[in-house]
Amino acid sequence: MRVLATIVIVLAVGFLGVMGYYWMRDGSLQSAGAEMDKNLAGIDRTTQPLQDSLGEVGDGVKETVDNATDGDDRT
């Protein structure tokens, strides 16, 4: 539980730090939020191949579990 809490806290502090930087640089929360949206959209596009691969892994795991629990002892 401590590890999960630590991860959440680090992400929250990091987000607030970056948001604060953009706020000080641009002078308003609206422009800081727009900059964060733009950067997060870029991260999403950059990691799309990884997201697709993880989706395929998840589908494979689901299929394996379904095959193992379908009641057929041959699997």
Summary of the structure (lengths in Angstrom):
residues: 75
radius of gyration: 20.4
end to end distance: 36.2
largest distance: 65.9
contacts: 144
relative contact order: 0.06
helix: 85%
strand: 0%
